[in-house]
Amino acid sequence: MADRFFPNVMPDYVAETPPTQEETPPQGGEDSLIKLLSMPFSALSQRLKRTALDLKETAVIETWGLTGQHVRDFTLYSGVLGTAYLLFRAYLVTANKTDLGLCSEIVKACDSASLGSRDVTFICGRAGVCALGAVAAKHNGDERLMNYYLTQFNEIKLPRSLPDELLYGRVGFLWACLFLNKHIGQGTVPPTYTGAVVSEIIKNGRRLANKGRCPLMFEWYGEKYLGAAHGLAGIMHVLMHMELKIDEIEDVKGTLRYMIKNRFPRGNYPASEEDRNGDVLVHWCHGAPGVALTLAKAAEVFGDDEFLEAAIDAAEVVWNRGLLKRVGVCHGISGNAYVFLSLYRLTGKMEFLYRAKAFACFLLDRAHKLISDGEMHGGDSPYSLFEGSGGMAHLFLDMIEPSEARFPAYEL
């Protein structure tokens, strides 16, 4: 099990110290990591920003420039739409219009590539292309193009056979609706439409639960998953952003309590109801990190201490076992850092900001060498947003203003 993560030997706290004038930027080794952790946050954030922008440029070259601007994978998860999303995030941080223009150019190519796709979600489907395209067009002041993408979005049909999970299912489409309403304006996708989708999800969840121990249950390819990507955590996370009836709210709460009750003895969460692998996965997609983000959202929405306490307990698992031997946001250190950023945003406690900083510093200090040495996996799609260094760049950009940090395509 330990071969999945690096032992976390970082101190629980390192005081910030003013840099000396002659001090060179730390590089490599235990001392260099401690020096990074002791840097004043303002200085560290500038280092993270420079590295993030370098990583962004590399992602653009590798996923866009070297392909001859040919789209092999249009998805946000592992494809070039993830590069467009990273460019949009960089634009929001730096106000660099070149990034926004390139984002729009890539989305245009993804629009053509995704025509006819049966996938309808934000992360893996056409909804992500249309939603990001519309929002980028709004920021560009191009109303005609914005309306084109909104029209294309409205033409997306949800098949009856669609699952309910996040990556390929109904809540993945709903997240795209939420993204549009946040960035273009409430009512861009009307509640009458999203409400019908929510009702379908609740109905399906109740039917499969069938008065069982959990009020809502869902399957993906025959497995009853609990995590963020395909299971209960992701579905509950999106539902908590929607207008729910009182009985639906109680079902969401009851489902979260069921998950908490059925965690492993050491605090981690099973990948599925019949988890055959045991207590090994500490990922956003499966395990404590994704569940922690959902529980933090529940604490914010419902104001219940039980959800906050459970989120903090899950974050402890992430601190102890979350320095994964991968860099991405789906199943890597970058994604796990967002657990601490979410709790910092919710509680204002500096211990969570320090832990996010520690994970970011570990990546800044060691990721490149560990990947070069074969001790860390750079991702099956090594420059992508969810599997590779694109996600690390997104985290570094979010560390500049931690109160504004959001796990990409999951937190709003």
ZADOFI-337420 format. One record per residue (C-alpha): x, y, z; chain. Coordinates in steps of 0.05 Angstrom, whole numbers, plus 32768, in hexadecimal, padded with zeros to 4 digits. Layout:
ZADOFI-337420
@x->X&y->Y&z->Z&c->A
...
END
This chain:
ZADOFI-337420
@x->8000&y->8000&z->8000&c->A
@x->8039&y->8030&z->8011&c->A
@x->8052&y->802A&z->7FC9&c->A
@x->8018&y->8056&z->7FB4&c->A
@x->8030&y->8092&z->7FDC&c->A
@x->806D&y->80B3&z->7FF9&c->A
@x->8072&y->80B4&z->8045&c->A
@x->805F&y->80FA&z->805D&c->A
@x->8099&y->810F&z->8089&c->A
@x->808B&y->815A&z->8082&c->A
@x->8085&y->817F&z->80C4&c->A
@x->803F&y->8191&z->80DC&c->A
@x->8054&y->81DA&z->80DA&c->A
@x->808F&y->8202&z->80BF&c->A
@x->8093&y->824C&z->80D1&c->A
@x->809D&y->827D&z->8099&c->A
@x->80DF&y->82A2&z->809B&c->A
@x->80F3&y->82DF&z->8072&c->A
@x->8124&y->82CC&z->803A&c->A
@x->816B&y->82E6&z->803D&c->A
@x->8181&y->8311&z->8002&c->A
@x->81B7&y->82E2&z->7FEA&c->A
@x->818C&y->82A3&z->7FF2&c->A
@x->8183&y->827B&z->7FB2&c->A
@x->8142&y->8256&z->7FA3&c->A
@x->8142&y->8212&z->7FC5&c->A
@x->8148&y->81D5&z->7F99&c->A
@x->8147&y->818B&z->7FAB&c->A
@x->8150&y->8165&z->7FEC&c->A
@x->8130&y->8168&z->8031&c->A
@x->814D&y->81AC&z->8040&c->A
@x->8131&y->81CA&z->8000&c->A
@x->80EB&y->81B3&z->8012&c->A
@x->80F0&y->81D2&z->8057&c->A
@x->810A&y->8212&z->8038&c->A
@x->80CE&y->8215&z->800A&c->A
@x->809F&y->820A&z->8044&c->A
@x->80C1&y->8242&z->806B&c->A
@x->80BC&y->8274&z->8032&c->A
@x->808B&y->82AE&z->803D&c->A
@x->804B&y->829D&z->801A&c->A
@x->8050&y->82D9&z->7FEC&c->A
@x->8094&y->82C3&z->7FD3&c->A
@x->807F&y->827A&z->7FCD&c->A
@x->8040&y->828C&z->7FA6&c->A
@x->806A&y->82B1&z->7F73&c->A
@x->8096&y->8273&z->7F6A&c->A
@x->8058&y->8248&z->7F62&c->A
@x->803B&y->827A&z->7F30&c->A
@x->807A&y->8279&z->7F04&c->A
@x->807D&y->822E&z->7F06&c->A
@x->8032&y->8229&z->7EF6&c->A
@x->8039&y->8255&z->7EB9&c->A
@x->8075&y->822D&z->7EA1&c->A
@x->804D&y->81ED&z->7EA9&c->A
@x->8013&y->820C&z->7E84&c->A
@x->8040&y->821E&z->7E49&c->A
@x->805B&y->81D7&z->7E48&c->A
@x->8014&y->81BB&z->7E49&c->A
@x->8000&y->81E8&z->7E0E&c->A
@x->803D&y->81D2&z->7DE6&c->A
@x->8034&y->8188&z->7DF4&c->A
@x->7FE9&y->8182&z->7DEE&c->A
@x->7FDC&y->81B7&z->7DB9&c->A
@x->8019&y->81D0&z->7D95&c->A
@x->803C&y->818D&z->7D88&c->A
@x->7FFC&y->816D&z->7D71&c->A
@x->7FF5&y->819E&z->7D38&c->A
@x->7FB8&y->81B8&z->7D5C&c->A
@x->7F95&y->8176&z->7D4E&c->A
@x->7F66&y->815E&z->7D85&c->A
@x->7F70&y->8115&z->7D96&c->A
@x->7F4C&y->811A&z->7DD9&c->A
@x->7F1B&y->8153&z->7DE3&c->A
@x->7F0C&y->8145&z->7E2D&c->A
@x->7F1D&y->8170&z->7E68&c->A
@x->7F34&y->8132&z->7E8F&c->A
@x->7F6E&y->811A&z->7E64&c->A
@x->7F68&y->8144&z->7E25&c->A
@x->7F75&y->8188&z->7E09&c->A
@x->7F36&y->81A7&z->7E27&c->A
@x->7F5B&y->81A0&z->7E69&c->A
@x->7F91&y->81CD&z->7E4C&c->A
@x->7F5C&y->8200&z->7E39&c->A
@x->7F41&y->81FD&z->7E80&c->A
@x->7F87&y->8209&z->7E9C&c->A
@x->7F90&y->8244&z->7E6C&c->A
@x->7F4E&y->8261&z->7E84&c->A
@x->7F64&y->8259&z->7ECD&c->A
@x->7FA7&y->827B&z->7EBC&c->A
@x->7F80&y->82B4&z->7E9B&c->A
@x->7F56&y->82BE&z->7EDA&c->A
@x->7F97&y->82C2&z->7F03&c->A
@x->7FC2&y->82ED&z->7ED5&c->A
@x->7F8F&y->8310&z->7EA7&c->A
@x->7FBB&y->82FB&z->7E6C&c->A
@x->7F8D&y->8301&z->7E2F&c->A
@x->7FBB&y->82D4&z->7E07&c->A
@x->7FA8&y->829A&z->7E34&c->A
@x->7F5E&y->82A9&z->7E2B&c->A
@x->7F66&y->82AC&z->7DE0&c->A
@x->7F8B&y->826A&z->7DDD&c->A
@x->7F57&y->824B&z->7E0B&c->A
@x->7F20&y->825F&z->7DDA&c->A
@x->7F49&y->8245&z->7D9F&c->A
@x->7F51&y->8201&z->7DBF&c->A
@x->7F07&y->81FE&z->7DD3&c->A
@x->7EF4&y->820C&z->7D8A&c->A
@x->7F1C&y->81D0&z->7D74&c->A
@x->7EFD&y->81A6&z->7DAB&c->A
@x->7EB8&y->81BD&z->7D94&c->A
@x->7EC4&y->819E&z->7D50&c->A
@x->7EE4&y->815F&z->7D6D&c->A
@x->7EAB&y->8153&z->7D9F&c->A
@x->7E71&y->815A&z->7D6E&c->A
@x->7E4A&y->8119&z->7D70&c->A
@x->7E68&y->8103&z->7DB1&c->A
@x->7E39&y->80DC&z->7DDD&c->A
@x->7E5C&y->80F3&z->7E1D&c->A
@x->7E38&y->812E&z->7E3D&c->A
@x->7E5F&y->8142&z->7E7B&c->A
@x->7E8D&y->817C&z->7E8C&c->A
@x->7ECB&y->8152&z->7E9A&c->A
@x->7EC4&y->811E&z->7E63&c->A
@x->7E8F&y->8136&z->7E32&c->A
@x->7E74&y->816B&z->7E04&c->A
@x->7E55&y->8194&z->7E3C&c->A
@x->7E9A&y->81A7&z->7E54&c->A
@x->7EAD&y->81C1&z->7E0F&c->A
@x->7E6E&y->81EB&z->7E07&c->A
@x->7E6F&y->8205&z->7E4F&c->A
@x->7EB8&y->821A&z->7E4F&c->A
@x->7EB0&y->8236&z->7E09&c->A
@x->7E76&y->8262&z->7E1E&c->A
@x->7E99&y->827B&z->7E5C&c->A
@x->7EDA&y->828B&z->7E37&c->A
@x->7EB2&y->82AF&z->7E01&c->A
@x->7E90&y->82D9&z->7E37&c->A
@x->7ED3&y->82EE&z->7E53&c->A
@x->7EE9&y->82FE&z->7E0C&c->A
@x->7EAC&y->832B&z->7E03&c->A
@x->7E95&y->8300&z->7DC8&c->A
@x->7E49&y->82FA&z->7DD3&c->A
@x->7E3D&y->82D9&z->7D90&c->A
@x->7E6D&y->82A0&z->7DA0&c->A
@x->7E52&y->829A&z->7DE7&c->A
@x->7E0C&y->8292&z->7DCC&c->A
@x->7E25&y->825E&z->7D9A&c->A
@x->7E42&y->8233&z->7DD2&c->A
@x->7E04&y->823C&z->7DFD&c->A
@x->7DD9&y->8225&z->7DC3&c->A
@x->7E05&y->81E9&z->7DB9&c->A
@x->7E01&y->81DA&z->7E03&c->A
@x->7DB5&y->81DD&z->7E02&c->A
@x->7DB4&y->81AA&z->7DCA&c->A
@x->7DD7&y->8175&z->7DF4&c->A
@x->7DA8&y->813B&z->7E02&c->A
@x->7DAD&y->810E&z->7E3F&c->A
@x->7DA2&y->80C5&z->7E2B&c->A
@x->7D73&y->809D&z->7E57&c->A
@x->7DAB&y->806A&z->7E62&c->A
@x->7DDA&y->809F&z->7E7E&c->A
@x->7DF9&y->808E&z->7EC2&c->A
@x->7DF4&y->80C1&z->7EFB&c->A
@x->7E3E&y->80C9&z->7F0D&c->A
@x->7E6C&y->8103&z->7F01&c->A
@x->7E9D&y->80EF&z->7ECA&c->A
@x->7E6B&y->80D5&z->7E98&c->A
@x->7E26&y->80DE&z->7EB7&c->A
@x->7DEE&y->810E&z->7EC9&c->A
@x->7E11&y->8133&z->7F01&c->A
@x->7E4C&y->813F&z->7ED2&c->A
@x->7E1B&y->8163&z->7EA5&c->A
@x->7DFC&y->8188&z->7EDF&c->A
@x->7E41&y->81A1&z->7EF3&c->A
@x->7E47&y->81C1&z->7EAE&c->A
@x->7E05&y->81E4&z->7EBB&c->A
@x->7E1F&y->81FE&z->7EFD&c->A
@x->7E5F&y->8217&z->7EDC&c->A
@x->7E36&y->823E&z->7EA8&c->A
@x->7E09&y->825C&z->7EDD&c->A
@x->7E44&y->8271&z->7F07&c->A
@x->7E6D&y->8292&z->7ED0&c->A
@x->7E37&y->82AC&z->7EA1&c->A
@x->7DFC&y->82B8&z->7ED0&c->A
@x->7DC9&y->8294&z->7EFA&c->A
@x->7D91&y->8279&z->7ECE&c->A
@x->7DBE&y->826F&z->7E92&c->A
@x->7DA8&y->8227&z->7E9A&c->A
@x->7D63&y->822F&z->7EBA&c->A
@x->7D52&y->820A&z->7EFB&c->A
@x->7D16&y->81EA&z->7ED8&c->A
@x->7D47&y->81C3&z->7EAC&c->A
@x->7D7B&y->81B2&z->7EE1&c->A
@x->7D42&y->81A1&z->7F12&c->A
@x->7D29&y->816B&z->7EE3&c->A
@x->7D6E&y->814C&z->7EDF&c->A
@x->7D75&y->814E&z->7F2B&c->A
@x->7D31&y->812B&z->7F33&c->A
@x->7D48&y->80F4&z->7F04&c->A
@x->7D88&y->80EA&z->7F2C&c->A
@x->7D63&y->80E7&z->7F6F&c->A
@x->7D30&y->80B7&z->7F52&c->A
@x->7D67&y->8089&z->7F39&c->A
@x->7D8C&y->808C&z->7F7B&c->A
@x->7D4E&y->807B&z->7FA3&c->A
@x->7D3B&y->8042&z->7F75&c->A
@x->7D7F&y->8020&z->7F7C&c->A
@x->7D82&y->802D&z->7FC7&c->A
@x->7D3D&y->800C&z->7FCD&c->A
@x->7D35&y->801C&z->8017&c->A
@x->7D7B&y->8003&z->8026&c->A
@x->7DAD&y->801D&z->8058&c->A
@x->7DBE&y->8058&z->802B&c->A
@x->7D87&y->8088&z->8013&c->A
@x->7DA6&y->8090&z->7FCE&c->A
@x->7DD1&y->805E&z->7FA7&c->A
@x->7DED&y->805E&z->7F61&c->A
@x->7E13&y->802E&z->7F35&c->A
@x->7E47&y->8037&z->7EFF&c->A
@x->7E56&y->7FF9&z->7ED7&c->A
@x->7E37&y->7FCE&z->7F0D&c->A
@x->7E61&y->7FEB&z->7F46&c->A
@x->7E44&y->8015&z->7F7F&c->A
@x->7E7C&y->8048&z->7F84&c->A
@x->7E85&y->8079&z->7FBE&c->A
@x->7EB9&y->80A8&z->7FA1&c->A
@x->7EB8&y->80EA&z->7F7B&c->A
@x->7EC3&y->80D3&z->7F34&c->A
@x->7E8E&y->809D&z->7F2D&c->A
@x->7E69&y->8099&z->7F6F&c->A
@x->7E43&y->80B6&z->7FA9&c->A
@x->7E74&y->80ED&z->7FBC&c->A
@x->7E73&y->810C&z->7F77&c->A
@x->7E28&y->8106&z->7F6F&c->A
@x->7E19&y->8123&z->7FB4&c->A
@x->7E4B&y->815B&z->7FA8&c->A
@x->7E26&y->8173&z->7F6A&c->A
@x->7DE1&y->8169&z->7F89&c->A
@x->7DF4&y->8197&z->7FC3&c->A
@x->7DFB&y->81D0&z->7F91&c->A
@x->7DB4&y->81C6&z->7F78&c->A
@x->7D70&y->81DB&z->7F93&c->A
@x->7D57&y->819E&z->7FB9&c->A
@x->7D16&y->818E&z->7FDB&c->A
@x->7D17&y->8180&z->8026&c->A
@x->7D12&y->8135&z->801D&c->A
@x->7D49&y->8137&z->7FE9&c->A
@x->7D77&y->815D&z->8018&c->A
@x->7D6B&y->8129&z->804D&c->A
@x->7D7D&y->80F2&z->801B&c->A
@x->7DBE&y->8115&z->800A&c->A
@x->7DCF&y->811D&z->8054&c->A
@x->7DBD&y->80D5&z->8062&c->A
@x->7DE9&y->80BD&z->8028&c->A
@x->7E24&y->80E5&z->8043&c->A
@x->7E1A&y->80C8&z->8088&c->A
@x->7E18&y->8082&z->806A&c->A
@x->7E5B&y->808F&z->804A&c->A
@x->7E79&y->80A9&z->808A&c->A
@x->7E5F&y->806D&z->80B0&c->A
@x->7E7E&y->803D&z->807E&c->A
@x->7EC4&y->805A&z->807A&c->A
@x->7F00&y->802E&z->8088&c->A
@x->7F1A&y->8029&z->80D1&c->A
@x->7F55&y->8057&z->80BF&c->A
@x->7F27&y->808C&z->80A3&c->A
@x->7F2D&y->8081&z->8058&c->A
@x->7EF1&y->8073&z->802C&c->A
@x->7EE4&y->8035&z->8002&c->A
@x->7EE3&y->803C&z->7FB7&c->A
@x->7EA1&y->8016&z->7FB4&c->A
@x->7E70&y->7FF1&z->7FE1&c->A
@x->7E94&y->7FB0&z->7FD1&c->A
@x->7EDB&y->7FCB&z->7FD0&c->A
@x->7F07&y->7F90&z->7FBE&c->A
@x->7F48&y->7FB7&z->7FC3&c->A
@x->7F42&y->7FCC&z->800B&c->A
@x->7F5B&y->800C&z->802A&c->A
@x->7F8E&y->8021&z->7FF5&c->A
@x->7F72&y->805A&z->7FCA&c->A
@x->7F7B&y->80A2&z->7FE3&c->A
@x->7F66&y->80C5&z->7FA4&c->A
@x->7F34&y->80FA&z->7F8E&c->A
@x->7F13&y->80C6&z->7F62&c->A
@x->7F10&y->808F&z->7F97&c->A
@x->7F1C&y->8099&z->7FE1&c->A
@x->7F21&y->80CF&z->8016&c->A
@x->7F36&y->810C&z->7FED&c->A
@x->7EF8&y->810F&z->7FC1&c->A
@x->7ECB&y->80FE&z->7FFC&c->A
@x->7EED&y->8134&z->8026&c->A
@x->7EDC&y->8169&z->7FF2&c->A
@x->7E94&y->8152&z->7FF2&c->A
@x->7E8F&y->8151&z->803E&c->A
@x->7EAD&y->8198&z->8041&c->A
@x->7E77&y->81AE&z->8011&c->A
@x->7E43&y->818C&z->803D&c->A
@x->7E5D&y->81B1&z->807A&c->A
@x->7E57&y->81F3&z->8053&c->A
@x->7E11&y->81E5&z->8038&c->A
@x->7DF1&y->81C4&z->8075&c->A
@x->7E1B&y->81E2&z->80AE&c->A
@x->7E20&y->819E&z->80D0&c->A
@x->7E5D&y->8192&z->80FB&c->A
@x->7E5B&y->8148&z->80EC&c->A
@x->7E6C&y->8155&z->80A4&c->A
@x->7EA4&y->8185&z->80B5&c->A
@x->7EC2&y->8154&z->80E7&c->A
@x->7EBF&y->811C&z->80B4&c->A
@x->7EDF&y->8148&z->807F&c->A
@x->7F18&y->8159&z->80AF&c->A
@x->7F20&y->810F&z->80C0&c->A
@x->7F25&y->80FF&z->8075&c->A
@x->7F58&y->8137&z->806C&c->A
@x->7F83&y->8116&z->80A1&c->A
@x->7F85&y->80D7&z->8076&c->A
@x->7F9A&y->8103&z->803B&c->A
@x->7FD2&y->8124&z->8064&c->A
@x->7FED&y->80E0&z->807A&c->A
@x->7FE4&y->80B8&z->803A&c->A
@x->7FD6&y->80EA&z->8004&c->A
@x->801C&y->80F9&z->7FE9&c->A
@x->800E&y->80CC&z->7FAF&c->A
@x->8041&y->80B6&z->7F7C&c->A
@x->801B&y->80DC&z->7F46&c->A
@x->8014&y->8126&z->7F37&c->A
@x->7FCD&y->812F&z->7F1C&c->A
@x->7F8C&y->8146&z->7F3B&c->A
@x->7F64&y->8106&z->7F31&c->A
@x->7F93&y->80D6&z->7F54&c->A
@x->7FD0&y->8100&z->7F67&c->A
@x->7FED&y->8131&z->7F98&c->A
@x->7FD0&y->816E&z->7F74&c->A
@x->7F89&y->8157&z->7F7E&c->A
@x->7F95&y->8143&z->7FC6&c->A
@x->7FAE&y->8189&z->7FD7&c->A
@x->7F69&y->81A5&z->7FC8&c->A
@x->7F4D&y->8181&z->8005&c->A
@x->7F75&y->81B0&z->8031&c->A
@x->7F65&y->81ED&z->8007&c->A
@x->7F1B&y->81DD&z->800C&c->A
@x->7F1E&y->81D6&z->8058&c->A
@x->7F47&y->8216&z->805D&c->A
@x->7F12&y->823B&z->8035&c->A
@x->7EDC&y->821E&z->8062&c->A
@x->7EFD&y->8228&z->80A6&c->A
@x->7F32&y->825D&z->809C&c->A
@x->7F63&y->8231&z->80C5&c->A
@x->7FAC&y->823B&z->80B1&c->A
@x->7FBD&y->81F2&z->80BE&c->A
@x->7F97&y->81DF&z->807F&c->A
@x->7FB9&y->8215&z->8056&c->A
@x->7FFC&y->81FC&z->806F&c->A
@x->7FEB&y->81B5&z->805A&c->A
@x->7FD7&y->81CC&z->8014&c->A
@x->8017&y->81F4&z->8011&c->A
@x->803F&y->81B6&z->8027&c->A
@x->8022&y->818A&z->7FEF&c->A
@x->802E&y->81C1&z->7FBC&c->A
@x->8075&y->81CB&z->7FD4&c->A
@x->8082&y->8180&z->7FD0&c->A
@x->806E&y->8182&z->7F87&c->A
@x->8094&y->81C1&z->7F79&c->A
@x->80D3&y->81A6&z->7F99&c->A
@x->80D2&y->815D&z->7F83&c->A
@x->809F&y->814B&z->7F4D&c->A
@x->80CC&y->8156&z->7F11&c->A
@x->8106&y->812E&z->7F2D&c->A
@x->80DB&y->80F6&z->7F48&c->A
@x->80B9&y->80EE&z->7F04&c->A
@x->80FD&y->80F0&z->7EE1&c->A
@x->8118&y->80BB&z->7F10&c->A
@x->80DB&y->808F&z->7F05&c->A
@x->80C5&y->8094&z->7F4E&c->A
@x->8086&y->80BB&z->7F3D&c->A
@x->8053&y->80B1&z->7F05&c->A
@x->8049&y->80ED&z->7ED8&c->A
@x->8005&y->80D5&z->7EC1&c->A
@x->7FEC&y->80AC&z->7E86&c->A
@x->7FDE&y->80F0&z->7E65&c->A
@x->8019&y->8114&z->7E84&c->A
@x->8005&y->815C&z->7E73&c->A
@x->7FBB&y->8155&z->7E7F&c->A
@x->7F91&y->8179&z->7EB3&c->A
@x->7F78&y->813C&z->7EDA&c->A
@x->7FB2&y->810B&z->7ED2&c->A
@x->7FF0&y->8134&z->7EC6&c->A
@x->8017&y->8175&z->7ED1&c->A
@x->7FDC&y->819F&z->7EB9&c->A
@x->7FBB&y->8190&z->7EFB&c->A
@x->7FFA&y->81A3&z->7F21&c->A
@x->7FFC&y->81E6&z->7EFB&c->A
@x->7FB3&y->81F1&z->7F0F&c->A
@x->7FC3&y->81E4&z->7F58&c->A
@x->7FFE&y->8214&z->7F57&c->A
@x->7FD2&y->824B&z->7F39&c->A
@x->7F9E&y->823F&z->7F6E&c->A
@x->7FD2&y->8244&z->7FA5&c->A
@x->7FDD&y->828D&z->7F93&c->A
@x->7F9A&y->82A0&z->7FB2&c->A
@x->7F85&y->8263&z->7FDB&c->A
@x->7F41&y->827F&z->7FEF&c->A
@x->7F2F&y->827C&z->7FA5&c->A
@x->7F4A&y->8236&z->7F99&c->A
@x->7F1A&y->8202&z->7F7C&c->A
@x->7F25&y->81BA&z->7F67&c->A
@x->7F1F&y->81BE&z->7F1B&c->A
@x->7EDB&y->81A9&z->7EFF&c->A
@x->7EC3&y->8193&z->7F45&c->A
@x->7EC0&y->81CE&z->7F74&c->A
@x->7E9D&y->820E&z->7F5D&c->A
END
